[in-house]
Amino acid sequence: MTLKTFARNAVLVAALAGSAVSLTACGFHLRGSGGNYTLPFASMYIGLPDSSPLAIELKRNIRVNGSTVVVNDAKSAAGVVEVLTDPEKTRSKSILSLNSAGRVSEYLLSYNILFRVTDGAGKELLGPTQIVLTRPITFDQTQLLAKEKEEAQLYRDMQADLVQQMMRRMAAIKPSRPDATPTSTVSPLTVPGVTAPGSVAPATGEGVSPVPAMPSAAPTEQSTEPTTRRQE
């Protein structure tokens, strides 16, 4: 490395360090630094084995953000994280590029999850959501041990990033109140000359003839066919 290259790298590192300090001072969190997400659940259950690295990282983030408690029973939890695709089992490593000799020079690491969030009764609060992360890594046959360590570190970084994205999506959930009752927004039909029950009929002015009372119609027969509810 020449002196000129070394000096240029030193200046670049100093500039990056200064930017990181200024961003942290103004309250901005860098990716993977652990943003503060307040979850709308008093308790949560994580549908992963206790020994799963992802479960450990996710539970730790839930405990340090707000007052949400992690429980071991899904039925007693206000929010349940159902992992449909475990990233520890589906992470992959594929060839990204080859050198002039036809040998691998770069790999692409992939780490993804498919999950959803329900309440204790099984009602879906967040539909199936997929998060896919990728990282390129160079390969050198003469540095196998160093590259293995680098690969493991990249997977840990992707795991931390994945947890932060899951926390952000769960924090945006707005559970419906169980005691809420639907209110009708349809106003009653108003017909000239016909007074709704409980209301006072307005005085009849000149030039306005009252509408004669219509004979009551025969009771209509209610349909016995089941109605199909549209799934939201």
C-alpha positions in Angstrom: 0.0 0.0 0.0 1.4 3.4 -1.0 1.6 6.3 1.3 -0.9 8.2 -0.9 -3.5 5.3 -0.6 -3.0 5.0 3.1 -3.6 8.8 3.6 -6.8 8.6 1.4 -8.1 5.7 3.4 -7.4 7.5 6.7 -9.3 10.6 5.6 -12.3 8.4 4.5 -12.4 6.6 7.8 -12.3 9.9 9.7 -15.1 11.3 7.6 -17.3 8.2 8.2 -16.6 8.3 12.0 -17.6 11.9 12.1 -20.9 11.2 10.2 -21.8 8.4 12.6 -21.2 10.6 15.6 -23.3 13.4 14.2 -26.2 11.1 13.3 -26.2 9.5 16.7 -26.2 12.9 18.4 -29.3 14.0 16.6 -31.2 10.8 17.6 -30.8 8.9 14.3 -30.2 5.1 14.8 -28.0 3.4 12.3 -29.2 0.1 10.9 -28.7 -2.7 13.4 -28.2 -0.3 16.3 -31.5 -1.2 17.9 -34.2 1.4 17.4 -36.9 2.0 20.0 -40.2 0.4 19.0 -43.1 0.4 21.3 -45.3 -2.7 20.7 -49.1 -2.5 21.1 -49.2 -5.7 23.2 -49.0 -6.3 26.9 -47.7 -9.8 26.3 -46.3 -11.7 23.4 -45.5 -15.3 22.4 -42.8 -16.2 20.0 -43.4 -19.4 17.9 -39.8 -20.5 17.8 -37.7 -22.9 19.9 -36.1 -21.3 22.9 -32.7 -22.3 21.6 -33.2 -20.5 18.3 -30.7 -17.6 17.9 -33.5 -15.6 16.2 -35.9 -16.2 19.1 -33.3 -15.2 21.6 -32.5 -12.0 19.8 -36.2 -11.2 19.2 -37.2 -11.8 22.8 -34.3 -9.6 24.0 -35.5 -6.7 21.8 -39.1 -7.1 22.9 -38.1 -7.0 26.6 -36.0 -3.9 26.3 -38.6 -2.0 24.2 -41.6 -0.8 26.3 -43.4 -2.9 28.8 -44.3 -6.0 26.7 -43.8 -9.3 28.5 -42.7 -12.5 26.7 -44.8 -15.5 27.8 -44.6 -19.2 27.2 -48.3 -19.8 26.4 -49.7 -18.7 23.1 -53.3 -18.6 24.4 -52.5 -16.2 27.2 -50.6 -13.8 25.0 -52.1 -10.7 23.5 -49.9 -11.1 20.4 -48.5 -14.3 18.9 -45.7 -14.4 16.4 -46.1 -17.4 14.1 -43.0 -18.2 12.1 -44.0 -19.9 8.9 -40.5 -20.1 7.5 -37.6 -20.4 9.9 -34.6 -18.4 8.5 -32.1 -20.8 10.3 -33.4 -23.6 8.0 -33.8 -21.7 4.8 -30.8 -19.4 4.7 -28.8 -20.0 1.5 -25.4 -19.4 -0.1 -25.2 -19.1 -3.9 -22.5 -18.2 -6.4 -22.5 -14.6 -7.3 -19.5 -14.3 -9.7 -16.5 -16.2 -11.1 -13.0 -15.0 -11.8 -11.2 -15.3 -15.2 -10.1 -18.9 -14.3 -13.7 -20.0 -13.8 -13.4 -20.2 -10.0 -15.8 -18.7 -7.5 -14.7 -15.2 -6.5 -17.9 -14.0 -4.7 -20.9 -15.6 -3.0 -24.3 -14.2 -2.1 -25.7 -15.0 1.3 -29.5 -15.0 1.8 -31.4 -14.8 5.0 -35.2 -14.6 4.9 -38.3 -15.2 7.1 -42.0 -15.5 6.6 -44.2 -14.8 9.6 -47.5 -13.5 10.8 -49.0 -12.1 14.0 -52.3 -13.2 15.6 -53.9 -12.6 18.9 -54.4 -15.3 21.5 -57.7 -16.4 19.9 -56.1 -16.9 16.5 -57.4 -13.7 14.9 -54.9 -12.4 12.3 -53.5 -9.0 13.1 -50.6 -9.0 10.6 -50.9 -11.1 7.5 -48.1 -13.3 6.2 -45.1 -11.0 5.8 -41.8 -12.0 4.2 -38.5 -10.2 4.8 -35.5 -11.1 2.6 -32.0 -10.0 3.3 -28.8 -10.6 1.2 -25.2 -9.9 1.6 -22.3 -10.4 -0.9 -19.0 -12.0 0.3 -15.8 -12.4 -1.5 -14.1 -15.8 -1.6 -10.4 -16.6 -1.3 -9.2 -20.2 -1.3 -6.1 -19.2 0.6 -8.1 -17.7 3.5 -10.8 -20.3 4.3 -10.8 -19.8 8.0 -11.0 -16.0 7.8 -13.8 -16.3 5.2 -15.8 -18.7 7.4 -15.6 -16.2 10.3 -16.7 -13.4 8.0 -19.6 -15.4 6.7 -20.8 -16.2 10.3 -20.5 -12.5 11.1 -22.6 -11.5 8.1 -25.3 -13.9 9.1 -25.4 -12.4 12.6 -25.7 -9.0 11.1 -28.6 -10.1 8.9 -30.3 -11.6 11.9 -30.0 -8.4 13.9 -31.3 -6.4 10.9 -34.2 -8.9 10.5 -35.2 -8.6 14.1 -35.3 -4.8 13.8 -37.5 -5.0 10.7 -39.9 -7.4 12.5 -40.1 -5.1 15.4 -40.9 -2.1 13.2 -43.7 -4.1 11.5 -45.2 -5.3 14.8 -45.0 -1.8 16.3 -47.3 -0.6 13.4 -50.0 -3.1 14.3 -53.2 -1.5 15.6 -55.3 -4.2 17.4 -59.0 -3.7 17.3 -60.7 -3.1 20.7 -62.8 -6.1 21.8 -65.4 -3.9 23.3 -65.8 -1.7 20.2 -69.3 -1.8 18.7 -69.9 -0.9 15.0 -71.8 2.3 14.4 -74.0 2.8 11.4 -73.1 5.7 9.1 -76.3 5.3 6.9 -78.9 8.1 7.5 -82.6 7.1 7.6 -84.5 7.5 4.3 -86.6 10.7 4.3 -89.9 10.6 2.3 -92.0 13.8 1.9 -95.2 13.6 4.0 -94.0 10.6 6.0 -93.0 11.2 9.5 -90.4 8.9 11.1 -91.4 7.3 14.5 -90.6 9.6 17.4 -90.4 12.8 15.3 -92.8 15.7 15.0 -94.5 16.3 11.7 -93.8 19.8 10.3 -96.8 22.1 9.7 -98.3 21.9 6.2 -97.9 25.1 4.3 -100.0 26.5 1.5 -99.7 24.8 -1.8 -98.4 21.6 -0.2 -100.9 18.8 -0.1 -100.4 16.1 2.4 -99.5 12.6 1.1 -102.3 10.2 1.7 -101.5 7.3 3.9 -100.5 4.2 2.0 -101.9 0.9 3.0 -99.4 -1.2 4.8 -97.6 -3.7 2.6 -97.7 -7.4 3.2 -94.8 -8.7 5.3 -91.9 -9.7 3.2 -90.5 -13.2 3.4 -86.9 -13.3 4.7 -84.4 -15.3 2.6 -83.1 -18.5 4.1 -80.1 -18.6 1.9 -76.8 -18.1 3.8 -75.0 -14.9 3.1 -71.4 -15.0 2.1 -69.1 -12.7 4.1 -66.3 -11.2 2.1 -63.0 -11.9 3.7 -61.0 -8.9 4.5 
